[in-house]
Amino acid sequence: MEVKLSNVSFSYDDSKFFSNFSCCFSGGINAIVGSNGSGKSTLLDLIDGLLTPVSGSVKIGNVDIGSSRRMVGYLFQFPEEQIFNSSVYKEIEFGLKCFKCDDIDIKIRESLELVGLDDSFLERNPYKISNGERRKVALASVLCYKPDVLILDEPTVGLDNKSKNELIRLLKKLKNEFNKTIIIVSHDINFLHKFVDYVYLLHNGEIVLEGDKYFVFSNEEVMNQYGLEVPDVIHFSNLVMERKGVKIGYRDEINDLIKDVYRYAKW
């Protein structure tokens, strides 16, 4: 599902932040990166309809965001900010009731299974489970009403590597099997590099660089200019090229890159 912002302007206290901003997320997994204050969270809020532009339009497909809120699911940075019920069941049920969905019980169990939790969690207090499990419950409460677009704001905060890898597998599944358009804001560049398709580098409310992840993340000079580090795997590849004159390409995982270096050395 396409997400399109056309000539969007938005102000905070009479200070213009976005001015005639246009951007299109045409599907797949999209990352928005940038330093603090670059406009990433504001952009997410505009896409979700939490903020209203002064001018311009935000559309999901051909529908204005103001009349298509069910089409967008938003996972906030801290899951406790969107969890307020006494049981996991009631937490997931809330959104379904708000959107007047049918087959609520079935949808609750399906969404819980989708994020990797079983029925034993249904009656548990979401404040008495682990941070990773709470993040999954918050995600289930968003996925239960089947939004076409999924927004995640800093989803790896507080997660260990195991939980990050589980999240990557789930997001890939949502893209490949359910055709979701996914938009992620994160400072965790190494996490993003493993699975995103397209990257937007944002600075002061403007896109200064965009393209597939290899194009954006391999541009070390521009990334550094805007206060960002390139992924470890690309930095390592650049060092091999710089110091040994060997171009070995880019890989999603550092271990795969090391294997390539070893194969070249053996050859």
C-alpha positions in Angstrom: 0.0 0.0 0.0 1.4 3.4 -1.0 1.9 6.1 1.5 2.2 9.5 -0.2 2.9 12.9 1.3 2.4 15.8 -1.1 3.6 19.3 -0.5 3.1 18.9 3.2 3.9 21.9 5.5 3.8 21.7 9.3 4.7 24.2 12.0 5.5 24.2 15.7 4.7 27.5 17.5 4.7 29.4 14.2 8.1 28.0 13.3 7.8 26.0 10.1 9.3 22.6 10.3 8.2 20.8 7.1 7.8 23.1 4.1 6.3 21.7 0.9 7.6 18.3 1.8 6.9 15.4 -0.5 7.7 11.7 -0.1 6.3 8.4 -1.2 6.6 5.0 0.5 5.6 2.6 -2.2 5.8 -0.6 -0.2 8.3 -2.9 1.4 10.3 -2.0 4.5 11.4 1.6 4.7 13.8 3.2 7.2 13.9 6.8 8.2 17.2 7.8 9.7 18.7 11.1 10.9 20.1 12.9 14.0 17.9 14.0 16.9 15.6 16.9 15.8 15.7 16.0 12.2 11.9 15.5 12.0 11.7 11.7 12.1 9.0 11.4 14.8 7.0 14.3 13.5 7.0 12.6 10.1 5.6 9.4 11.6 2.9 11.4 13.5 1.9 13.1 10.2 1.6 9.7 8.5 -0.5 8.3 11.3 -2.7 11.3 11.4 -1.8 12.3 15.0 -0.6 15.6 13.5 -2.4 17.6 10.8 -0.4 19.4 8.2 -1.0 23.1 7.7 -1.1 22.5 4.0 -0.6 19.6 1.6 -2.0 16.0 1.9 -1.1 12.7 3.4 -2.7 9.7 1.7 -2.8 5.9 2.2 -3.5 4.7 -1.3 -6.0 7.1 -2.6 -7.6 7.8 0.8 -6.8 10.8 2.9 -5.3 9.8 6.3 -8.0 11.6 8.1 -10.6 9.0 7.0 -8.3 6.0 7.0 -6.9 5.6 10.5 -7.6 1.9 10.6 -5.2 1.4 7.6 -2.3 2.5 9.8 -0.9 0.7 12.9 1.6 2.6 15.1 4.0 0.9 17.5 5.4 3.6 19.8 8.9 3.7 21.1 7.9 2.7 24.6 5.1 0.0 24.7 4.0 1.1 28.1 2.8 4.3 26.5 0.1 2.4 24.6 -0.7 -0.3 27.1 -3.3 0.5 29.8 -5.4 -2.6 30.3 -5.1 -5.2 33.1 -4.7 -8.2 30.8 -3.2 -9.0 27.5 -6.6 -10.1 26.2 -8.3 -6.8 27.0 -5.3 -4.8 25.6 -5.6 -6.4 22.2 -9.4 -6.4 22.4 -9.5 -2.6 22.8 -8.4 -1.7 19.3 -10.7 -4.2 17.8 -13.7 -2.7 19.6 -12.7 0.8 18.7 -12.8 -0.2 15.0 -15.9 -2.3 15.5 -14.3 -5.5 14.2 -16.0 -8.8 14.0 -14.7 -12.2 15.3 -12.8 -10.4 18.1 -11.7 -13.5 20.0 -10.3 -15.1 16.8 -8.4 -12.0 15.8 -6.9 -11.7 19.3 -5.5 -15.2 19.3 -4.3 -14.9 15.7 -2.4 -11.7 16.4 -0.9 -13.1 19.5 0.3 -16.2 17.6 1.7 -14.0 14.9 4.0 -12.2 17.3 5.1 -15.5 18.8 3.1 -15.7 22.0 0.7 -18.4 23.0 -2.7 -18.4 24.6 -1.2 -18.6 28.1 -0.5 -14.9 27.9 -4.1 -13.9 27.4 -5.0 -13.4 31.0 -1.6 -12.2 32.1 -0.9 -8.6 33.3 1.1 -6.9 30.5 3.0 -4.9 33.2 4.2 -8.2 34.7 5.9 -9.7 31.7 9.3 -9.1 30.2 10.1 -6.0 28.1 10.4 -8.1 25.0 7.1 -9.8 25.6 5.4 -6.5 26.3 6.7 -5.2 23.0 5.1 -8.2 21.3 1.8 -7.6 23.0 1.9 -3.9 21.9 2.6 -5.1 18.4 -0.2 -7.7 18.5 -2.6 -4.9 19.6 -1.7 -3.1 16.4 -1.7 -6.0 14.0 -5.0 -7.4 15.2 -7.1 -5.0 13.1 -4.9 -5.8 10.1 -3.6 -2.4 9.1 -2.1 -2.0 5.6 0.7 0.2 6.9 2.8 -0.5 10.0 4.9 2.3 11.7 7.5 1.5 14.3 9.3 4.2 16.3 12.7 3.0 17.7 11.5 -0.6 18.1 14.8 -2.0 19.4 15.0 0.2 22.5 15.5 -2.2 25.4 15.7 -5.4 23.3 18.5 -7.9 23.4 19.9 -9.5 20.2 17.6 -12.5 20.4 14.5 -10.2 20.5 15.9 -8.0 17.7 16.3 -11.1 15.4 12.8 -12.3 16.2 11.5 -8.8 15.3 13.4 -8.9 12.0 11.9 -12.3 11.1 8.4 -11.0 11.9 8.8 -7.8 9.9 10.0 -9.8 6.9 7.0 -12.1 7.3 4.6 -9.2 7.4 6.2 -7.8 4.2 6.4 -11.1 2.3 3.3 -12.9 3.4 0.9 -10.1 4.2 2.2 -7.4 1.8 2.5 -4.7 4.6 4.1 -1.4 3.9 6.5 -0.9 6.9 8.1 2.4 8.0 10.7 2.3 10.7 12.5 5.1 12.6 15.6 3.8 14.4 19.1 4.9 15.5 20.2 1.3 15.4 21.8 1.3 11.9 23.2 -2.2 12.2 19.7 -3.5 12.9 18.2 -1.7 10.0 20.9 -2.8 7.6 20.0 -6.4 8.0 16.5 -6.2 6.5 15.2 -2.9 5.2 14.7 -2.2 1.5 14.8 1.6 1.2 16.3 4.3 3.3 15.5 8.1 3.7 18.1 10.3 5.4 16.3 13.2 7.0 17.7 16.5 8.2 15.8 19.6 9.4 12.6 18.4 7.8 14.2 17.6 4.4 15.3 14.4 2.7 19.0 14.9 1.9 19.6 11.3 0.7 17.5 8.4 -0.3 17.8 5.1 -2.1 18.2 1.4 -1.4 20.0 0.5 1.8 23.4 -0.2 0.1 23.4 3.1 -1.7 22.6 5.2 1.4 24.5 3.3 4.0 27.6 2.9 1.9 27.9 6.7 1.6 30.0 7.1 4.6 30.9 10.7 4.0 27.3 11.9 3.8 26.2 9.7 6.8 29.0 11.1 8.9 28.2 14.6 7.8 24.8 14.2 9.4 26.0 12.6 12.6 25.4 9.0 11.6 27.7 6.0 11.5 27.5 3.5 8.6 26.7 -0.2 9.5 29.7 -2.2 10.8 29.6 -4.5 7.8 29.9 -1.6 5.4 32.6 0.1 7.4 34.6 -3.1 7.5 34.2 -3.5 3.7 35.3 0.1 3.1 38.4 -0.5 5.3 39.3 -3.6 3.2 39.0 -1.6 0.1 41.0 1.3 1.5 43.8 -0.7 3.0 44.0 -3.7 0.8 42.6 -2.5 -2.5 40.1 -5.4 -2.5 36.5 -4.7 -3.4 34.4 -7.5 -1.8 31.0 -5.9 -2.0 28.4 -5.6 0.7 26.6 -8.1 2.8 23.8 -7.9 5.3 25.7 -9.8 8.0 29.2 -9.2 9.2 29.9 -13.0 9.4 29.1 -13.3 5.7 31.5 -10.6 4.9 34.3 -12.2 6.9 33.7 -15.5 5.1 34.2 -13.6 1.8 37.4 -12.1 3.0 38.6 -15.5 4.0 37.7 -17.0 0.6 39.6 -14.2 -1.2 42.6 -14.8 1.0 42.6 -18.5 0.4 42.3 -17.9 -3.4 
